Amino acid sequence: MGRNSEGNYNPSTNTGFISGSQLDINTVRHESGAVQGHYGNYVVTQNNVNNNVGVGFEAAVNLSSGDAAFRTWVSGQIIPRITALHNGTHDPEPYDVNHDQNGVYDGPINFSPYAPCQ
């Protein structure tokens, strides 16, 4: 994380930067956390039988009515499930990587050239 990996953010003065280790923790939580994470949101959405893509595809086993019927089935059964999974994974959007799992701001990222706040 560069020269400032230890972090020096001061919430009282709103100066300094998030630590590299806290940024890593927040990024992992944001993407894969069970709480406040895209993956956790996905699991909750996928566990709803109405959104579960696997349950939807099981209905295709006996679908032998031809091409038009298959397209209608995909439009009615699969596309809505995929849309629900996409929307459920991103809504609500997990706290960003500058915030912890409780929404507490941990400071800005010190992007290159790693200049201190003025």
Secondary structure, DSSP 8 states (H G I E B T S, - for coil): -GGGTT---BTTTTBS---HHHHHHHHHHHHH-SSSSHHHHHHHHHTSTTT-HHHHHHGGGG--S-HHHHHHHIIIIIHHHHHHHHHHHHSS----TTB-TT--B------TTT----
